[in-house]
Amino acid sequence: MGIDELYPPDRLAAAQRATAAAGLDALLLTPGSDLRYLTGYDAHAGERLTCLVLPAQGAPTLIVPRLERPAAEASPAPATGVRIVDHPDGTDPYPLVVAALDGPLAAVGLADRMWAEQVLALRAALPGAAQRLAGEVLRELRIRKSPAEVAALAEAGAAIDEVHRRMGQWLRPGRTEAEVATDIAAAIRAAGHVTVDFVIVAAGPNGASPHHGTSDRPIGVGEPVVVDIGGTMPSGYRSDCTRTYVAGGPAPAEFVDYYAVLHDAQRASVAAVRPGITGAAVDAAAREPIAAAGYGPAFLHRTGHGIGLDGHEEPYVVAGNDRPLEPGMAFSIEPGIYLAGRHGARIEDIVVCTTDGVQRLNTTPTELIAL
């Protein structure tokens, strides 16, 4: 998987065509996943302006702080055909944005997560241009992953699976959630990730909080422990996988019973994935057996979220999303059951919709794991 395959030059031309079709004169993209998607440049987000100026017609320009020009030139960006223009410290960079655009503008698309101070500065520099979200254009390009992107996500999935396979080295009764999390974070990096995006180690009653994080609470004997971990690979693509463990003794009978329900629901939801089925239907495939077993109110969140250069992106596997799935769409399947004050469980795999079904990118067992 070469970098030219992962960040091909023709993405810029495709984005320009989509920009024109959306009625926008240009996209203005500051550091973030959209900028990286189009150029391969993992730009530093700071008070100094970095901005890809992508007109609907004409040459793209990447405006960078002068001290960051070497990093931009070392990135895949030059191979995509962008012209790099820098600004020295202490100068106003916004006239460079205006200069990179040709003629009056009716509307521009701004990076969805652009800093407010940059939004307002661009409004002042381009007073005649209405501001819309660049996501209107780029969402449709990013939602279907290329074979190279799927390969990058598979590499990320294999790396995080390696960490889950080692969980017995760290997760033991008497150790705190935070102590276990420290070991897991080091293992995430050792497995090939360049950053650790999150580590959730939620034991006993903390497992009933889906976004718990960690604490100094010791793990008890026989307690269920939800471990949700993920990071970013050198490619920029991300991992995200959850398994539920039992530490040092038999789990509560009630927990064993509802984990079996959850396991069947997660498998049914993965099996439902195919081209043409909606995100809402995949969500229902997980939700219906959980509700039938009496745990419907304990399933607190959507079944899944897209993943790629962002940890959460389109498509979302949730009630109300009636968009049919298409080959190349990548997302999580992660139903959970959470009983407040007692315990909880979640099972999460990243999957890809293929031409004839589904591919799991996480391959470790989804059965309850006793350590």
C-alpha positions in Angstrom: 0.0 0.0 0.0 1.9 3.0 -1.3 1.3 6.5 -0.1 0.2 7.5 -3.6 -2.5 4.9 -3.5 -3.7 6.1 -0.1 -3.6 9.8 -1.1 -4.0 9.8 -4.9 -3.6 13.1 -6.8 -7.0 12.7 -8.6 -8.8 13.4 -5.3 -8.2 17.1 -5.8 -9.8 17.1 -9.2 -12.8 15.0 -7.9 -13.2 17.5 -5.0 -13.1 20.4 -7.5 -15.9 18.9 -9.6 -18.0 18.2 -6.5 -17.3 21.8 -5.3 -18.7 23.2 -8.6 -21.6 20.8 -8.5 -22.5 22.0 -5.0 -22.6 25.7 -6.1 -19.5 26.6 -4.3 -16.6 28.6 -5.8 -13.9 27.1 -3.5 -13.1 25.0 -0.5 -10.9 26.5 2.3 -9.6 23.8 4.5 -7.5 24.3 7.6 -5.8 21.4 9.5 -7.9 18.3 10.0 -9.0 15.2 8.3 -10.4 16.8 5.2 -7.1 18.6 4.4 -5.3 15.3 5.0 -7.7 13.4 2.8 -7.1 15.6 -0.2 -3.3 16.2 0.2 -1.9 13.6 2.6 -0.6 16.4 4.8 -1.1 15.9 8.5 -0.9 19.6 9.3 -0.3 21.1 12.7 -3.3 23.0 14.0 -2.2 26.2 15.6 -2.7 30.0 15.7 -0.6 30.3 12.5 -2.8 29.8 9.4 -2.5 26.7 7.4 -5.1 26.6 4.6 -5.7 24.6 1.5 -7.3 26.9 -1.1 -9.1 24.7 -3.6 -11.0 26.7 -6.2 -13.7 24.9 -8.2 -11.6 25.8 -11.2 -7.9 26.5 -11.2 -4.8 25.5 -9.4 -4.9 24.6 -5.7 -2.7 26.4 -3.2 -1.5 25.2 0.2 -0.8 28.2 2.4 1.5 27.3 5.4 3.5 29.1 8.0 7.1 29.5 6.8 8.5 27.5 9.7 6.2 24.6 8.7 7.1 24.7 5.0 9.6 21.8 5.3 7.0 19.6 6.9 4.5 20.4 4.1 7.1 19.7 1.4 8.0 16.4 3.0 4.4 15.3 3.0 2.5 13.7 0.1 1.0 17.2 -0.7 3.5 18.2 -3.5 2.9 15.0 -5.3 -0.8 15.9 -5.6 0.1 19.0 -7.5 -0.7 21.7 -5.0 1.4 24.9 -5.0 2.9 25.7 -1.6 3.0 29.3 -0.5 4.3 30.3 2.9 4.0 33.3 5.2 6.6 34.5 7.7 5.8 35.1 11.3 4.2 38.5 12.0 2.6 38.9 8.6 -1.1 38.7 7.7 -1.7 35.4 5.8 -5.3 36.1 4.7 -4.3 38.2 1.7 -2.6 35.1 0.4 -6.0 33.3 0.5 -7.5 36.1 -1.5 -4.7 36.0 -4.0 -5.1 32.3 -4.5 -8.6 32.8 -5.6 -9.6 34.2 -9.0 -12.4 36.8 -9.2 -15.4 37.5 -7.1 -16.8 34.6 -5.0 -20.5 33.9 -4.3 -19.9 31.1 -1.8 -17.1 29.1 -0.2 -17.0 25.9 1.8 -15.1 26.0 5.1 -13.6 23.1 7.0 -16.4 21.8 9.3 -14.2 22.2 12.4 -12.3 25.3 11.5 -11.4 27.6 14.4 -13.9 30.4 14.9 -11.1 33.0 14.7 -10.2 31.7 11.3 -13.8 31.7 10.2 -14.2 35.3 11.1 -11.0 36.3 9.5 -12.0 34.7 6.3 -15.3 36.4 6.4 -13.5 39.7 6.7 -11.1 38.9 3.9 -13.9 37.6 1.6 -16.8 39.8 2.5 -18.9 39.0 -0.6 -18.7 35.2 -0.1 -21.3 33.3 1.8 -19.8 30.6 4.1 -21.0 27.0 4.0 -19.6 23.8 5.3 -17.1 21.9 3.1 -18.5 18.7 4.5 -21.4 19.1 2.1 -18.9 18.3 -0.6 -16.3 16.1 1.0 -18.7 13.8 3.0 -19.8 12.1 -0.2 -16.2 11.6 -1.4 -15.0 10.2 1.9 -18.0 8.0 2.8 -16.9 5.2 0.4 -13.4 3.9 1.1 -11.0 3.0 -1.7 -9.3 -0.4 -1.6 -6.2 1.3 -0.3 -8.2 2.9 2.5 -9.8 -0.4 3.4 -6.3 -2.0 3.6 -5.2 0.9 5.9 -8.2 0.3 8.1 -7.5 -3.5 8.1 -3.9 -2.8 9.2 -5.3 -0.6 12.0 -7.7 -3.4 13.0 -5.0 -6.0 13.1 -2.9 -3.7 15.3 -5.6 -3.1 17.9 -6.5 -6.8 17.8 -2.9 -7.6 18.9 -3.4 -5.4 22.0 -6.7 -7.2 22.9 -4.9 -10.5 22.6 -2.4 -9.4 25.2 -5.0 -8.2 27.8 -4.3 -11.0 30.2 -0.9 -9.6 30.8 -2.4 -6.5 32.4 -6.0 -6.9 33.5 -6.0 -8.5 36.9 -8.0 -8.1 40.1 -6.5 -5.6 42.5 -5.0 -3.4 39.8 -6.7 -0.1 39.1 -8.3 0.8 35.9 -5.7 3.5 35.4 -2.8 1.1 35.9 -4.2 -1.2 33.3 -4.9 1.7 30.9 -1.2 2.8 31.2 -0.1 -0.6 30.0 -2.6 -0.7 27.3 -1.6 2.7 26.0 2.0 1.6 25.7 0.9 -1.6 23.9 -1.2 0.4 21.4 1.9 2.4 20.4 4.1 -0.8 20.3 1.6 -2.4 18.0 2.2 0.3 15.4 0.0 3.2 16.2 1.5 6.7 16.3 -1.1 8.1 18.7 -3.4 6.6 21.4 -6.8 8.1 20.8 -8.6 6.7 23.8 -8.4 3.9 26.4 -11.6 3.0 28.3 -11.1 0.5 31.1 -14.5 0.3 32.9 -14.9 -2.3 35.7 -18.0 -3.3 37.6 -20.4 -0.4 38.0 -18.2 1.8 35.8 -18.9 -0.5 32.9 -22.5 0.9 32.9 -21.1 4.3 31.7 -20.3 3.9 28.0 -17.8 6.8 28.0 -16.3 6.2 31.4 -12.6 6.4 30.7 -10.6 5.2 33.7 -10.3 5.7 37.4 -8.2 4.7 40.5 -10.8 2.1 41.4 -9.3 -1.4 41.8 -10.7 -4.1 39.7 -12.6 -6.7 41.7 -12.6 -10.5 41.5 -15.2 -11.7 38.9 -16.1 -8.2 37.8 -16.9 -7.5 34.2 -14.5 -5.1 32.5 -15.3 -3.2 29.3 -12.2 -2.3 27.4 -12.7 0.1 24.5 -9.4 1.1 22.8 -8.2 2.8 19.6 -5.5 4.8 18.0 -4.2 6.3 14.8 -1.8 4.5 12.4 1.0 6.2 10.4 -1.4 6.1 7.5 -3.8 8.4 9.3 -6.4 5.7 9.5 -7.8 4.7 12.8 -8.6 1.6 15.0 -11.5 1.2 17.4 -12.4 -2.1 19.1 -14.2 -3.1 22.3 -14.2 -6.4 24.1 -15.6 -7.3 27.5 -13.6 -9.3 30.0 -14.1 -11.0 33.4 -11.2 -10.8 35.8 -10.1 -13.5 38.1 -13.3 -15.4 38.8 -16.9 -16.2 37.7 -19.0 -13.4 36.5 -22.4 -12.6 38.0 -25.1 -14.9 36.6 -27.2 -12.0 35.5 -24.3 -10.6 33.5 -23.6 -13.9 31.8 -27.2 -14.1 30.8 -27.4 -10.7 29.2 -23.9 -11.0 27.6 -25.2 -14.0 25.7 -28.1 -11.7 24.4 -25.6 -9.0 23.5 -23.3 -11.5 21.7 -26.1 -12.8 19.5 -27.3 -9.2 18.8 -23.8 -8.1 17.7 -23.4 -11.1 15.4 -26.9 -10.5 13.9 -26.1 -6.9 13.2 -22.8 -7.7 11.5 -24.5 -10.4 9.4 -27.1 -7.9 8.3 -24.6 -5.7 6.5 -24.8 -5.8 2.7 -25.3 -3.3 -0.1 -28.7 -1.8 -0.1 -29.7 -2.3 3.5 -30.0 0.9 5.5 -28.1 2.1 8.5 -31.4 2.1 10.4 -32.0 -1.6 9.5 -28.5 -2.6 10.7 -29.2 -0.7 13.9 -32.6 -2.6 14.3 -30.8 -5.9 13.8 -28.9 -5.3 16.9 -31.6 -3.5 18.9 -34.5 -5.9 18.4 -33.1 -9.0 20.1 -31.8 -6.8 23.0 -35.3 -5.3 23.4 -37.0 -8.7 23.1 -34.9 -10.0 26.0 -36.1 -7.0 28.1 -32.9 -4.9 27.9 -34.0 -2.3 25.4 -33.7 0.7 27.7 -30.2 -0.4 28.6 -28.9 -0.1 25.1 -28.1 3.6 25.4 -26.5 4.6 22.1 -26.5 4.1 18.3 -25.2 0.8 17.0 -22.3 2.3 15.1 -20.3 5.1 13.5 -18.2 5.4 10.4 -14.4 5.4 10.7 -11.5 6.5 8.6 -9.3 9.5 9.0 -11.7 10.5 11.8 -12.7 8.2 14.6 -16.4 9.2 14.1 -17.6 10.0 10.6 -20.3 9.1 8.1 -22.1 6.7 7.9 -23.9 6.4 11.2 -25.7 3.1 12.1 -28.7 4.6 13.9 -32.5 4.7 13.7 -33.6 7.2 11.1 -30.6 6.8 8.8 -32.4 5.5 5.7 -29.5 5.8 3.4 -28.6 2.4 1.8 -25.2 1.1 2.5 -22.7 0.9 -0.4 -19.5 -1.1 -1.0 -16.6 0.6 0.7 -18.5 2.1 3.6 -16.7 1.3 6.8 -18.2 1.6 10.3 -18.4 0.0 13.7 -21.0 -2.4 15.0 -21.0 -2.0 18.8 -24.2 -2.7 20.7 -24.1 -2.5 24.4 -26.1 -3.3 27.5 -25.6 -1.1 30.6 -27.2 -1.6 34.0 -26.6 1.5 36.2 -24.9 0.8 39.5 -24.1 -2.8 38.5 -22.1 -3.5 35.4 -22.2 -3.3 31.6 -20.9 -4.8 28.4 -20.1 -3.8 24.8 -18.8 -5.7 21.8 -17.4 -3.7 18.9 -16.0 -4.6 15.5 -15.1 -2.4 12.6 -16.7 -3.8 9.4 -16.7 -2.8 5.7 -19.7 -3.3 3.4 -18.4 -5.3 0.4 -20.0 -5.9 -3.0 -21.8 -9.0 -1.7 -21.9 -8.7 2.1 -19.5 -7.7 4.9 -15.9 -7.9 6.0 -14.9 -7.8 9.7 -11.7 -5.9 10.2 -11.4 -7.1 13.9 -11.0 -10.8 14.2 -10.5 -11.6 17.9 -13.3 -13.7 19.5 -16.4 -11.8 20.6 -17.4 -14.4 23.3 -17.0 -13.3 26.9 -13.3 -13.5 27.8 -12.3 -14.8 31.2 -8.8 -13.8 32.3 
